[in-house]
Amino acid sequence: MLRRTRTAKVYTEPATDDESEDMTGQQKGDSEELEEWLPNSNEGKTKGRRQRGTDETGEKKKVTKRVAKPKEPKPKAVRKPRAARVPKVKKEKTNAKQQTEDAVLPKPELQQHVAVKEERLSINLSSNNAGDMPDECPSSSQHFPKVKKEEPDDSFTFDEPAQKKQKTTNSAQGRPIKLKLSNSCVEDLQMNWDPIQVLAEKSGVEQWVCANIVQLFLEENTIPFMVRYRKELINHMDADAVRDVQLTLEELRSVAKKSRSVSQTLKKEGVLTSELEMALKNCTTANEIDHVYAPYKKGSKLSKARRAKELGLEPVALALLQEPQKLDLQSSIQPSTKGLSTLDEVATGVQEILADMIAKDKETLTYVQSLCDRSSVTIHSSVSKTALKEQQPQQGNQKSKPKDIAKFSLYIDFTCDVQRIQHHQTLAINRGENLKILTVKVNIPDRVKNDFCRWCVNVRWRPQGFAWPELMTILKNAVEDSYRRFILPFLSRGYRTKLTASAEKESIAMFVRNLRQRLLMCPVRGRVIMGVDPGFHHGCKIAILSPTSQILHTDVVYLHGPAKHKEAEKLRHLMFKHSCQTIVIGNGKACRETEAFFTDLIKQRFFKPLDVSYCITDEAGASIYSVSPEAVKEMPDMDPNLRSAVSIGRRVQDPLAELIKIDPKHIGIGTYQHDVSQSLLRAALDGVVQECVSFVGVDINICSETLMRHIAGLNAGRARSIMEWKEKNGPFLNREQLKLVKGLGPKSFQQCAGFIRINPETVRSVCSGGNEDLKVPLKQTAEKKKVKGSGSTSNQFNPLDQTCIHPESYSIALR
């Protein structure tokens, strides 16, 4: 497109006569861009140089010239490429903007129709060049000044209703939210780097979006609320992407907290200098802080560099770099002092100080990291010496160790590039290392060391003047020693930390994906269901549930014993009695045998005239749930084995309502769950449960307290308060009555209101005993409202309360 633009510009003047012949009388006052563009098609006809995309337009121009002149002004065909061409004209001619403005004035209606596509094209073409936006996309003359006012973005406004869509293209209302100075993230972290900028770099999200997300979190907004009702501010990101930004922000906060803690520790010890404090505040990862703090740790011995500095050799080391021609090492020899008694000891002390300086230099670390990025770095695992010793025949119980080694047979001699290693391989290697079965090593090529040493001696740490060969030998030895003792371990730790963090993140993401799929499985509504927890010796536990998940009957049957025909008659009687046509079998022990039993009965049409069918569901976590306090509270007088049968049946009737009662780690939805950060895993899984419950929505008048506490903005205490309010005042008639609940403030109401549904049919079913129940809330609501003093609350049903529309948008929806 750029090439075509230049061609049109170069050949404009020779083709001026052809333009005047081809253009109709209506277009004599048309834009300069059109005059420059039309000769391009004629050139394709007359010149031998045909550029990409001009052959087809050239043929069209032949027909247009011979047949009919009025067909010449085709707005869509001619003007469409013009949006991307205007900035190039502007760069060469300063008055191009005035010509464009004058050309658009006569025909605003015609141009307004075409401008939408041109604007979208211009946004995609030059998103980085915000300064050229006004001239690139002249949508219409009367709205042109609006684009000029907002420099950083390209918000094209044709009418007022389009305003909401404009602010989502680049930023919120044309500008990102500014962090409040009183509650600023910058002030909280107290670091030398901008947290928003670093957050954007680490998460790969635009900077203004990161600023908005940080501000929304500071205002205590939940992720479901942000994703559904603040889409414009977060650039339409999904819940997982927002959670990634949140986790990255927490990492930065933990780094800042660790930096302050290390600074206070060093200050108490009296070794904190301004340079050391600056180095700690420049760190953006915990690994960098550990590297800076390592020589000053209390548990470690006094480092060689610090001992050399205490002997007064630091000025000598600096002189070697700054004024080597004046340096005389002989003058530093003190025969009576240990460490300075000989020339070799002095040279060794200077070398230690230089090695320490090189290892702590940020530019040096950045350069060696870039060398590693361009090289093939591998990770290698092998059997540890401890495991080999324990494998040898000895007296005592050492029989379990060979089995453990066999589990890691794939990683006994395993080598892989750090860029290509899979996440599950990283977690497996880490587990083997923690069990002291594997030894793991990061292999960095020798070429990195050679290039690094050459660069340090000749570029970064080159002496500023002539240095004697013995001084250059000290410098070379210092560089090699620094690489071997400090930089190589630092790089190895960095690679291991990155691989582990990435693997943990992917493992948690897999948990999240699997849990979301399990929770959002389609429920089986409106059926009486028989849940079966299969077993051999202790029998099969059965529970018959009503369409509303009420327990109708529980029992234990022995389907795999000698009296199985008698048990089959018992089952038929129960299924006829409760009109049950669906059987749900848990996938535990004796599952296939139980399935075969029911399959034979169905083949024999044993349950005729009932059309009976069965399914198998995952029973992971049912046994743990059956003895949990939640199950005891819900089914106090029931045997735990029968509770598991009830749970299995309810998982098919309503997976979301049943599975949230179980700890997500016990549902069996991922791998290596004990090898990842338990706090991060728990937070991510709780967040997914909250998102699923919120996005599906709950009927506040019929849902359980357990389900209610997972709604965004609510917790166990607020859910209990809502249940108490319902018991005292009857069902909720509209969302506004939620404001009357004790402990549910404006912020909590804002977060939860959009995810709560109020269905008139369920209210009538709850109040089916009579109309008096409906009048009770009206009186108590009015009385309570007067006490609370927050305005009047309507007691009428609102149709919008059955939708996902938030109360703050009711006025817009009604309009």
C-alpha positions in Angstrom: 0.0 0.0 0.0 2.9 2.3 0.7 4.3 1.6 -2.8 1.1 2.5 -4.4 0.9 5.7 -2.5 4.3 6.9 -3.6 3.4 6.1 -7.3 0.3 8.2 -7.1 2.3 11.0 -5.6 5.1 10.9 -8.2 2.9 10.8 -11.3 0.3 13.3 -10.2 1.4 16.3 -12.3 2.0 14.5 -15.7 -1.5 13.1 -15.5 -3.4 16.2 -14.6 -5.0 16.6 -18.0 -6.3 13.1 -17.9 -7.8 13.7 -14.6 -9.7 16.8 -15.7 -11.2 14.8 -18.6 -12.2 11.8 -16.6 -13.8 13.6 -13.6 -17.4 14.8 -13.9 -18.6 18.3 -13.1 -19.7 17.2 -9.7 -16.2 16.3 -8.7 -14.3 19.4 -9.7 -14.4 20.6 -6.1 -13.6 17.1 -4.7 -10.7 16.2 -2.5 -7.0 16.4 -3.5 -6.6 12.8 -2.5 -9.0 11.7 -5.2 -7.2 13.7 -7.8 -4.0 12.0 -6.8 -5.5 8.5 -6.8 -7.3 8.5 -10.2 -4.1 8.8 -12.4 -2.8 5.6 -10.7 -5.3 3.5 -12.7 -4.4 5.3 -15.9 -0.7 4.7 -15.3 -1.5 1.0 -15.0 -2.8 1.3 -18.5 -0.1 3.4 -20.1 3.0 2.5 -18.1 4.8 -0.8 -18.1 5.2 -0.8 -14.3 2.1 -2.6 -12.9 2.0 -2.8 -9.1 0.1 -5.2 -6.9 -3.6 -4.6 -7.0 -3.5 -2.0 -9.9 -4.1 -4.4 -12.8 -7.7 -4.9 -11.9 -8.4 -1.2 -11.4 -6.7 -0.4 -14.6 -9.1 -2.6 -16.6 -12.0 -1.0 -14.9 -10.8 2.4 -15.8 -10.7 1.5 -19.5 -14.4 0.6 -19.5 -15.3 3.6 -17.5 -13.6 6.0 -19.8 -15.2 4.7 -23.0 -18.7 4.0 -21.8 -20.0 6.4 -19.3 -18.5 9.3 -17.4 -21.2 9.4 -14.7 -20.1 6.0 -13.5 -16.7 7.5 -12.6 -17.4 8.6 -8.9 -17.8 5.3 -7.1 -17.4 6.1 -3.5 -16.7 2.6 -2.2 -14.3 1.5 -4.9 -12.3 4.8 -5.1 -12.3 6.1 -1.6 -11.8 2.9 0.4 -7.9 2.8 0.2 -7.8 6.5 0.9 -7.8 6.2 4.7 -4.5 4.5 4.8 -3.0 6.8 2.2 -3.6 10.2 3.8 -0.9 10.1 6.4 1.8 9.7 3.8 0.6 12.7 1.9 0.6 14.6 5.2 4.2 13.8 5.8 5.3 15.3 2.5 2.9 18.3 2.3 2.0 20.3 5.3 -1.2 21.6 3.8 -2.7 18.1 3.1 -4.8 18.3 6.2 -6.5 21.5 5.0 -7.2 20.1 1.6 -8.7 17.0 3.2 -10.9 19.0 5.4 -12.1 21.2 2.5 -12.7 18.2 0.3 -14.9 16.5 2.9 -17.1 19.5 3.6 -19.3 19.5 0.4 -20.5 15.8 0.8 -20.7 14.8 4.5 -23.5 12.3 4.0 -21.8 10.3 1.3 -18.5 10.2 3.2 -20.2 9.3 6.5 -21.4 6.0 5.1 -17.9 4.9 4.0 -16.1 6.2 7.0 -16.8 3.3 9.3 -14.8 0.8 7.4 -12.0 3.3 6.9 -11.8 3.9 10.6 -11.6 0.3 11.4 -8.9 -0.1 8.8 -6.9 2.8 10.1 -7.1 1.5 13.7 -5.6 -1.8 12.6 -2.9 -0.3 10.4 -1.3 2.2 12.7 -2.2 1.5 16.3 1.2 2.6 17.4 1.1 6.0 15.8 -1.5 7.8 17.8 -0.4 11.1 16.5 -1.4 10.5 12.9 -4.9 9.3 13.8 -6.8 12.5 13.2 -5.5 12.9 9.7 -5.7 9.3 8.9 -9.4 8.9 9.5 -11.4 12.0 8.6 -14.9 10.5 9.2 -16.8 13.8 8.8 -16.1 17.4 8.9 -18.3 18.3 11.9 -16.8 15.6 14.1 -13.2 16.2 13.1 -12.3 18.4 16.1 -13.4 15.7 18.6 -10.6 13.4 17.3 -8.1 16.2 17.7 -8.9 16.7 21.4 -8.2 13.1 22.4 -4.6 12.6 21.2 -3.8 9.1 22.5 -6.7 7.3 20.9 -8.9 7.3 17.8 -12.5 7.6 19.1 -14.7 8.3 16.1 -18.1 9.6 17.1 -20.9 9.8 14.6 -23.8 10.0 16.9 -24.4 9.9 20.7 -25.5 6.2 20.9 -22.2 5.1 19.4 -20.3 6.7 22.3 -20.2 3.5 24.5 -18.7 1.4 21.7 -16.0 4.0 21.0 -14.5 3.9 24.5 -14.0 0.1 24.3 -11.8 0.3 21.3 -8.7 1.7 22.9 -9.4 2.9 26.4 -12.1 3.8 28.9 -13.9 6.9 28.0 -11.0 7.9 25.8 -8.5 7.8 28.7 -7.3 5.2 31.3 -8.2 5.5 34.9 -5.6 7.3 36.9 -4.5 5.7 40.1 -5.4 7.8 43.2 -2.3 9.2 44.9 -3.7 8.5 48.4 -4.1 4.8 47.5 -1.6 4.5 44.8 0.0 1.2 43.9 3.3 3.1 43.3 3.2 4.3 46.9 2.3 0.9 48.3 5.2 -0.9 46.6 7.8 1.8 47.2 10.1 0.6 44.4 12.1 2.4 41.7 10.1 0.9 38.8 6.6 1.7 37.7 4.4 -1.2 38.8 1.8 -0.6 36.0 4.6 -0.7 33.4 6.2 -3.8 34.8 2.8 -5.4 35.2 2.0 -4.7 31.5 5.3 -6.2 30.4 5.0 -9.4 32.5 1.3 -10.0 31.7 1.4 -8.9 28.1 -1.6 -6.6 28.6 -1.9 -3.0 27.5 -0.7 -0.5 30.0 -4.0 1.4 30.3 -5.9 -1.9 30.8 -3.5 -2.8 33.7 -4.1 0.6 35.3 -7.8 0.1 35.1 -7.6 -3.5 36.5 -5.4 -2.3 39.4 -7.8 0.5 40.2 -10.8 -1.8 40.1 -9.1 -4.3 42.5 -8.3 -1.4 44.8 -12.0 -0.6 44.8 -12.7 -4.2 45.9 -14.4 -5.3 42.7 -14.7 -9.0 42.1 -13.6 -10.7 38.8 -17.1 -11.8 37.8 -18.4 -8.3 38.2 -15.5 -6.8 36.3 -15.8 -9.3 33.4 -19.6 -8.8 33.0 -20.3 -5.2 34.0 -17.0 -3.4 33.4 -16.0 -4.8 30.0 -15.1 -1.4 28.6 -12.6 -0.8 31.3 -10.8 -4.1 30.9 -10.9 -4.2 27.1 -13.3 -7.2 27.1 -10.8 -9.6 28.7 -12.1 -12.9 30.0 -12.0 -14.1 33.6 -8.8 -16.2 33.2 -6.9 -13.3 31.6 -8.0 -10.9 34.5 -6.9 -13.6 37.0 -3.5 -13.8 35.4 -3.1 -10.1 35.8 -4.2 -10.4 39.4 -1.6 -13.1 40.1 1.1 -11.1 38.4 0.2 -8.1 40.5 0.4 -10.2 43.7 3.8 -11.4 42.7 5.0 -7.8 42.3 3.6 -6.9 45.7 5.4 -9.9 47.3 8.7 -8.8 45.6 8.3 -5.3 47.0 7.5 -6.7 50.4 10.5 -8.9 50.4 12.7 -6.0 49.2 11.6 -3.9 52.2 12.1 -6.8 54.6 15.7 -7.4 53.3 16.4 -3.7 53.5 15.3 -3.5 57.2 17.3 -6.6 58.0 20.5 -5.1 56.5 19.8 -1.8 58.2 19.7 -3.5 61.6 23.0 -5.2 60.8 24.5 -1.8 59.8 25.6 -2.9 56.3 22.9 -1.2 54.3 24.4 1.4 51.9 22.7 3.7 49.4 24.0 1.6 46.5 22.7 -1.6 48.1 19.3 -0.1 48.9 19.1 1.1 45.3 20.0 -2.4 44.0 17.2 -3.9 46.1 14.6 -1.4 44.9 15.6 -2.1 41.3 14.8 -5.9 41.6 11.6 -7.0 39.9 11.8 -10.7 40.9 12.5 -12.6 44.1 15.4 -14.4 42.4 17.2 -11.0 41.9 16.6 -10.1 45.5 18.1 -13.4 46.6 21.2 -12.8 44.4 21.8 -9.3 45.9 21.2 -10.5 49.5 23.2 -13.7 49.3 26.6 -12.3 50.4 25.0 -10.6 53.5 22.9 -13.5 54.8 23.4 -14.0 58.5 23.7 -17.8 58.4 26.4 -17.8 55.7 30.1 -17.2 56.4 31.6 -13.8 55.7 32.2 -13.6 52.0 35.7 -13.4 50.6 34.9 -10.0 49.0 33.7 -8.5 52.4 36.9 -9.8 54.1 39.0 -8.2 51.4 37.1 -5.0 51.8 37.7 -5.0 55.5 41.4 -5.3 54.8 41.2 -2.1 52.8 41.7 -3.5 49.3 38.5 -1.9 47.8 40.4 1.3 46.7 43.1 -0.9 45.1 40.4 -2.8 43.1 38.8 0.5 41.9 42.2 1.9 41.0 42.9 -1.2 38.8 39.8 -0.2 36.7 40.1 3.6 36.8 43.9 4.4 37.0 45.8 1.1 36.3 49.0 3.0 35.2 49.4 4.4 38.7 48.6 1.3 40.6 51.4 -0.4 42.6 50.3 -3.6 44.4 53.6 -3.8 46.3 52.6 -0.8 48.4 49.6 -2.7 49.8 51.7 -5.5 51.2 51.7 -5.7 55.1 53.8 -8.7 56.3 52.2 -8.7 59.7 48.6 -8.8 58.5 46.9 -12.0 57.4 45.6 -11.6 53.9 48.1 -8.8 53.0 51.4 -10.5 53.8 52.4 -11.4 50.3 51.8 -10.1 46.8 49.7 -13.2 45.9 47.4 -12.6 48.9 46.9 -9.0 47.8 46.2 -10.0 44.2 43.7 -12.6 45.5 41.8 -10.1 47.6 41.6 -7.6 44.7 40.3 -10.5 42.5 37.6 -11.3 45.0 36.4 -7.7 45.2 36.3 -7.5 41.4 34.4 -10.8 41.1 31.8 -9.5 43.5 31.4 -6.2 41.6 31.0 -8.0 38.3 28.4 -10.4 39.7 26.2 -7.6 41.1 26.3 -5.4 38.0 22.9 -5.2 36.3 24.3 -4.5 32.8 26.6 -7.5 33.1 23.8 -9.8 34.2 21.6 -8.6 31.4 24.3 -9.3 28.8 25.0 -12.8 30.0 21.2 -13.5 30.0 21.0 -12.3 26.4 23.9 -14.7 25.6 22.0 -17.6 27.1 18.8 -16.7 25.3 20.7 -17.0 22.0 22.2 -20.4 23.0 20.9 -23.9 23.6 20.5 -24.3 27.3 19.4 -27.8 28.4 18.2 -29.4 31.7 19.5 -32.8 32.6 18.3 -35.2 35.3 19.9 -38.4 36.5 19.7 -40.8 39.4 21.1 -39.3 42.6 23.9 -40.9 44.6 21.6 -41.3 47.6 19.1 -43.3 45.6 21.9 -45.6 44.2 23.3 -46.3 47.7 19.9 -47.1 49.0 19.3 -49.5 46.1 22.3 -51.6 47.0 21.5 -54.6 49.2 21.7 -53.7 52.8 20.2 -54.8 56.1 17.0 -53.1 56.9 13.8 -52.0 55.1 15.0 -50.6 51.9 12.4 -52.4 49.6 10.3 -49.3 48.8 13.1 -47.3 47.2 13.6 -49.4 44.0 9.8 -48.9 43.4 10.2 -45.1 43.6 13.1 -45.2 41.2 11.0 -47.3 38.8 8.4 -44.5 38.8 11.0 -42.1 37.5 12.4 -44.4 34.8 11.7 -41.8 32.1 13.9 -39.3 33.9 16.8 -41.4 34.9 18.9 -40.0 32.0 16.8 -37.2 30.7 18.0 -34.2 28.7 15.8 -31.5 27.1 16.1 -27.9 26.0 14.7 -25.5 28.5 12.6 -23.9 25.7 11.0 -27.2 24.7 10.5 -29.0 28.0 6.8 -29.8 28.8 5.2 -28.5 31.9 4.4 -32.0 33.3 8.1 -33.0 32.8 9.2 -30.1 34.9 6.9 -31.0 37.7 7.9 -34.7 37.5 11.6 -33.7 37.7 10.9 -31.4 40.7 9.1 -34.2 42.5 11.9 -36.7 41.9 14.4 -34.1 43.2 12.4 -33.5 46.3 12.3 -37.2 47.0 16.1 -37.3 46.6 15.8 -39.8 43.7 16.9 -37.5 40.9 19.8 -35.0 40.5 18.9 -32.0 38.2 21.5 -29.8 36.5 21.1 -26.9 34.0 23.8 -27.1 31.3 24.9 -23.8 29.8 27.2 -24.1 26.8 30.9 -23.1 27.2 30.5 -20.6 24.3 28.5 -18.4 26.7 31.4 -18.4 29.2 34.0 -17.6 26.5 31.9 -14.7 25.0 31.1 -13.4 28.4 34.7 -13.3 29.6 35.8 -11.7 26.3 33.1 -9.0 26.6 33.9 -8.2 30.2 37.6 -7.8 29.7 37.4 -5.9 26.5 34.2 -3.8 26.9 32.4 -3.6 30.2 35.3 -3.9 32.7 38.1 -2.7 30.5 40.7 -0.7 32.5 40.7 3.1 31.7 44.3 3.3 30.7 47.4 1.1 30.2 47.5 -1.9 32.5 50.4 -4.2 33.1 50.0 -7.9 32.1 49.9 -9.0 35.7 47.0 -6.6 36.3 45.1 -7.9 33.3 45.7 -11.4 34.6 44.0 -10.4 37.9 41.1 -9.0 35.9 40.7 -12.1 33.7 40.8 -14.4 36.7 38.2 -12.2 38.5 35.8 -12.5 35.5 36.2 -16.3 35.3 35.8 -16.6 39.1 32.7 -14.4 39.1 31.2 -16.5 36.3 31.9 -19.8 38.0 31.0 -18.9 41.6 28.2 -16.3 41.2 26.8 -15.9 37.7 26.4 -19.6 36.7 24.5 -20.6 39.8 22.4 -17.4 39.4 21.5 -18.4 35.8 20.7 -22.0 36.9 18.4 -20.8 39.7 16.7 -18.4 37.3 16.0 -21.1 34.7 14.7 -23.5 37.4 12.5 -20.8 38.9 11.1 -19.8 35.6 10.4 -23.4 34.5 8.7 -24.2 37.9 6.6 -21.1 37.9 5.5 -21.7 34.3 4.7 -25.4 35.0 2.7 -24.5 38.2 0.8 -21.8 36.3 -0.1 -24.3 33.5 -1.1 -27.0 36.1 -3.4 -24.6 37.9 -4.8 -23.4 34.6 -5.6 -27.1 33.7 -7.3 -27.5 37.1 -9.4 -24.3 36.3 -10.4 -25.5 32.9 -11.4 -29.0 34.1 -13.3 -27.6 37.1 -15.2 -25.2 34.9 -16.2 -27.9 32.5 -17.4 -30.1 35.4 -19.4 -27.4 37.1 -21.1 -26.2 33.9 -22.2 -29.7 32.8 -25.8 -29.7 31.6 -28.1 -30.7 34.4 -30.9 -33.4 34.1 -34.0 -31.5 35.1 -37.5 -32.7 35.9 -36.7 -36.4 36.6 -36.9 -38.7 39.5 -33.4 -40.2 39.8 -32.0 -43.2 41.6 -28.4 -42.7 42.7 -26.4 -45.9 43.2 -23.1 -46.1 45.1 -21.9 -49.6 44.0 -20.2 -52.1 46.3 -19.6 -55.8 46.8 -19.6 -57.0 50.4 -21.3 -53.9 51.9 -23.9 -53.8 49.2 -25.0 -51.1 46.8 -26.3 -47.9 48.5 -29.3 -46.4 46.7 -31.1 -43.1 47.1 -34.2 -42.0 45.2 -34.4 -38.2 44.7 -37.4 -36.1 43.6 -37.1 -33.7 40.6 -36.2 -30.9 43.1 -33.5 -33.1 44.7 -35.5 -34.0 47.8 -34.7 -37.4 49.3 -37.7 -39.8 48.8 -36.1 -43.1 49.9 -32.7 -44.6 50.8 -31.8 -48.2 51.1 -29.0 -50.8 50.8 -29.4 -53.7 48.2 -27.0 -56.6 47.6 -27.0 -57.0 43.8 -24.0 -59.3 43.6 -25.0 -62.0 46.1 -27.1 -65.1 45.9 -30.4 -63.2 46.6 -30.0 -60.8 43.6 -33.4 -61.8 42.1 -35.1 -60.8 45.3 -33.3 -57.5 45.3 -34.3 -56.9 41.7 -38.0 -57.2 42.7 -37.4 -54.7 45.5 -35.9 -52.3 43.0 -38.8 -52.7 40.6 -41.2 -52.0 43.4 -39.4 -48.8 44.4 -39.1 -47.5 40.9 -42.9 -48.1 40.3 -43.7 -46.4 43.5 -41.7 -43.2 42.8 -42.1 -43.3 39.0 -38.3 -43.4 38.6 -36.9 -43.9 35.1 -33.3 -42.8 35.4 -30.5 -44.6 37.3 -27.2 -43.0 38.1 -24.3 -45.3 38.9 -21.0 -44.1 40.5 -17.8 -45.1 38.8 -16.1 -46.7 41.9 -15.6 -50.2 42.9 -18.1 -52.8 41.5 -19.2 -50.2 38.9 -19.1 -52.5 35.9 -20.7 -55.4 37.6 -23.6 -53.1 38.8 -23.9 -51.7 35.2 -24.1 -55.3 33.8 -26.8 -56.1 36.4 -29.0 -53.2 35.4 -28.3 -53.7 31.7 -29.6 -57.3 31.9 -32.8 -56.1 33.6 -33.4 -53.4 31.0 -32.8 -55.9 28.2 -35.4 -58.2 29.7 -37.8 -55.3 29.9 -38.0 -56.0 33.7 -39.2 -52.5 34.5 -42.0 -52.4 31.9 -44.0 -50.2 31.3 -41.3 -47.8 32.6 -38.7 -46.8 30.0 -35.7 -47.0 32.3 -32.2 -45.7 31.3 -29.0 -45.4 33.2 -25.7 -43.4 33.2 -22.4 -43.6 34.9 -21.0 -40.5 36.7 -17.7 -39.7 38.5 -18.0 -40.2 42.2 -14.7 -38.6 43.1 -15.1 -36.8 46.4 -18.4 -38.3 47.3 -17.0 -40.3 50.3 -15.1 -37.3 51.6 -18.3 -35.2 51.3 -20.4 -37.8 53.1 -18.5 -37.2 56.4 -18.0 -33.5 56.0 -19.7 -31.0 58.4 -21.8 -29.7 55.4 -23.3 -33.2 54.8 -23.9 -33.8 58.5 -25.7 -30.4 58.7 -27.8 -31.2 55.6 -28.6 -34.9 56.4 -28.0 -35.2 60.1 -29.7 -38.6 60.8 -28.4 -40.5 57.7 -25.7 -43.1 57.4 -22.6 -41.7 55.6 -22.7 -44.4 53.0 -26.2 -43.4 52.0 -25.1 -39.7 51.9 -22.7 -40.7 49.1 -25.5 -42.2 47.1 -27.5 -39.0 47.5 -24.5 -37.0 46.3 -24.0 -39.2 43.3 -27.7 -38.7 42.2 -27.6 -35.0 42.7 -24.4 -34.6 40.6 -26.5 -35.5 37.6 -29.6 -33.4 38.6 -27.6 -30.2 39.3 -23.8 -30.6 39.0 -23.1 -27.0 39.9 -25.2 -27.0 43.1 -23.7 -30.3 44.3 -20.1 -30.1 43.3 -19.5 -26.7 45.1 -20.1 -28.5 48.4 -16.9 -30.5 47.8 -13.3 -29.2 48.0 -12.2 -28.8 44.4 -9.0 -30.7 45.1 -11.0 -33.9 45.9 -13.0 -33.9 42.6 -10.1 -35.4 40.6 -9.7 -32.8 37.9 -5.9 -32.4 37.6 -2.5 -33.7 38.2 0.5 -32.8 40.4 -1.9 -30.9 42.7 0.4 -31.5 45.7 3.4 -30.2 43.9 2.1 -26.7 43.1 1.5 -23.7 45.4 -1.4 -24.7 47.5 -2.4 -21.0 48.2 -2.5 -20.2 44.4 -4.4 -23.4 43.6 -7.0 -22.7 46.3 -7.4 -19.1 45.2 -7.8 -20.1 41.5 -10.3 -22.9 42.2 -12.4 -20.7 44.5 -12.4 -18.0 41.9 -13.6 -20.4 39.2 -16.4 -21.7 41.5 -17.4 -18.0 42.1 -17.4 -17.3 38.4 -19.5 -20.3 37.4 -22.1 -19.7 40.1 -22.2 -16.0 39.3 -22.4 -16.3 35.5 -25.1 -18.9 35.7 -27.0 -16.9 38.2 -29.0 -18.2 41.2 -32.6 -17.9 42.2 -32.3 -16.2 45.6 -35.6 -17.6 46.9 -34.8 -21.4 46.4 -31.0 -21.7 46.4 -29.1 -23.2 49.3 -26.9 -21.2 51.7 -23.9 -23.2 50.4 -24.6 -22.1 46.8 -25.3 -18.5 47.9 -22.0 -17.9 49.6 -20.2 -18.5 46.3 -21.9 -15.5 44.6 -19.6 -12.6 43.8 -19.8 -10.1 46.6 -21.2 -12.5 49.2 -19.5 -14.7 51.8 -20.6 -17.2 54.5 -21.8 -14.4 56.9 -23.8 -12.5 54.3 -25.4 -15.7 52.9 -26.4 -16.6 56.4 -27.9 -13.1 56.9 -29.9 -13.5 53.7 -31.3 -16.8 54.8 -32.3 -15.4 58.1 -34.0 -12.5 56.4 -36.0 -14.9 54.2 -37.1 -17.0 57.2 -38.3 -13.9 59.0 -39.8 -11.8 56.1 -40.6 -14.4 53.4 -39.3 -14.5 49.9 -37.6 -11.6 48.1 -39.9 -9.7 45.7 -37.2 -7.7 43.9 -33.5 -7.0 44.1 -33.9 -3.7 45.9 -35.0 -5.7 49.0 -31.4 -7.1 49.3 -30.4 -3.7 50.6 -32.5 -4.4 53.7 -30.4 -7.4 54.7 -28.1 -6.7 57.7 -24.4 -6.6 56.6 -25.1 -6.2 52.9 -23.8 -2.7 52.1 -23.8 -0.7 48.9 -20.5 -2.3 47.6 -21.7 -5.9 48.3 -25.1 -5.1 46.7 -23.3 -3.7 43.6 -21.2 -6.9 43.3 -23.9 -9.5 43.8 -27.1 -7.9 42.4 -26.5 -8.7 38.8 -26.0 -12.4 39.5 -29.1 -12.9 41.6 -32.4 -13.8 40.0 -35.9 -13.3 41.4 -38.5 -15.5 39.6 -42.2 -14.7 40.3 -43.1 -18.4 39.8 -40.8 -19.5 42.6 -42.1 -16.8 44.8 -45.6 -18.0 44.2 -44.6 -21.6 44.9 -42.9 -20.6 48.1 -46.0 -18.7 49.2 -48.5 -21.3 47.9 -49.9 -21.7 51.4 -51.7 -18.4 51.1 -51.5 -14.8 50.2 -50.7 -13.7 53.7 -47.1 -14.6 53.3 -46.8 -12.1 50.4 -48.1 -9.3 52.6 -45.7 -9.9 55.4 -42.6 -8.7 53.6 -44.4 -5.5 52.5 -45.1 -4.3 56.0 -41.8 -5.3 57.5 -39.9 -3.9 54.5 -41.5 -0.5 55.0 -40.8 -0.5 58.7 -37.2 -1.6 58.2 -36.7 0.9 55.5 -37.6 3.7 57.7 -35.1 2.6 60.2 -32.4 2.3 57.7 -33.2 5.5 56.0 -31.9 4.8 52.6 -34.9 5.7 50.5 -38.0 3.9 49.5 -38.0 0.3 48.3 -40.7 -0.9 45.9 -42.5 -4.1 46.7 -43.5 -4.9 43.2 -42.0 -7.5 40.9 -39.5 -6.1 38.3 -39.3 -8.1 35.1 -35.6 -7.1 34.8 -34.8 -8.9 38.1 -35.1 -12.2 36.1 -32.3 -11.2 33.8 -28.5 -10.5 34.0 -29.0 -6.8 33.6 -27.5 -4.9 36.5 -29.8 -2.6 38.5 -27.5 0.3 37.7 -28.5 -0.1 34.0 -32.2 -0.5 34.5 -32.9 3.1 33.4 -31.0 2.5 30.2 -32.8 -0.8 29.6 -36.2 0.7 30.2 -35.4 3.6 27.9 
